[in-house]
Amino acid sequence: MTHIRKAVFPVAGMGTRFLPATKSIPKEMLPLVDRPLIQYAVDEARAAGIEEFIFVTAAGKGALEDYFDTAAALEQRLTASGKTDALAALAGTRMPEGALSFVRQNAPKGLGHAVRLAQRLVGNEPFAVLLPDDVIRAPQGALSQMVAAHADNRGHMVATMQVPRAKTSSYGILDIAHETGRIAHARGLVEKPSPETAPSTDAIIGRYILEPSVFERLSNLGPGAGGELQLTDAICADLASVGVSGYRFEGERFDCGSIQGFVQATAAFALDRPELRAELTTFLADRTKPLRAVA
């Protein structure tokens, strides 16, 4: 039993970087090897003890709801055909009745706005936020690591990783007061600072554990960077009240919101599969051999 029971999944984005594929398929349903992106996030949440899953969606995202529903006709056909392996592969897509909730975000007003829409379903308890674009390959799920750390370090907690200083302008960055092991206690958060002004190179990525007080902060915020309601602004506004810490998780993060990151994640997760590794290794080695000079 964990003290973090609910998780919010903001999945209302249009996925324009993956057009034309995302013209009719939600980005979160793009397959990474043989599971869609959303499955990786949900599996990570389940491993951390999450019991209630709140999806903040938009128009055209009905496939997400269908995916986690029971496919009775398909399962009957697989059972009748004796395809037990295929039937077992569907197990991860089944969710207990009442475990999933869906909230519609009618306009793209930012991550903070998406999280605020989940307030009624979250209630007055700490909760997790997972961004499915950030896929984390780790021996123990990043959220499980954070839940364990949060039990002894309450307040808002964000997942962080080191980035090159030249790339700080692409992330929210922690301003660190002091450190304890993997935990960096923050005096502030800065949204997308220039490399010259960034207070550190600890970048915030898409895993959060938030206290319910963040909802009040979000309600009182005006638009931030990009004219959107920024979640980092609300967390920063709560700094003096509940405290904020960064958790430097163990694992490798892939930005699957970009084509480059998605391709890299596909290769990494495929290489982890014993039945795929040998042939893929040979294929990649052959494809990446230096071209021989023509005599």
Secondary structure, DSSP 8 states (H G I E B T S, - for coil): --S--EEEEE-----GGGTTGGGTS-GGGSEETTEEHHHHHHHHHHHTT--EEEEEE-TT-HHHHHHTS--HHHHHHHHHTT-HHHHHHTGGG---TT-EEEEE--S---HHHHHHTTHHHH-SS-EEEE-TTEEEE-SS-HHHHHHHHHTTS-SEEEEEEE--GGGGGGSEEEEEEEEETTEEEEEEEEES--TTT-S-SEEEEEEEEE-THHHHHHHH----GGGS--HHHHHHHTHHHH-EEEEE-SSEEEETTSHHHHHHHHHHHHHT-HHHHHHHHHHHHHHTS------
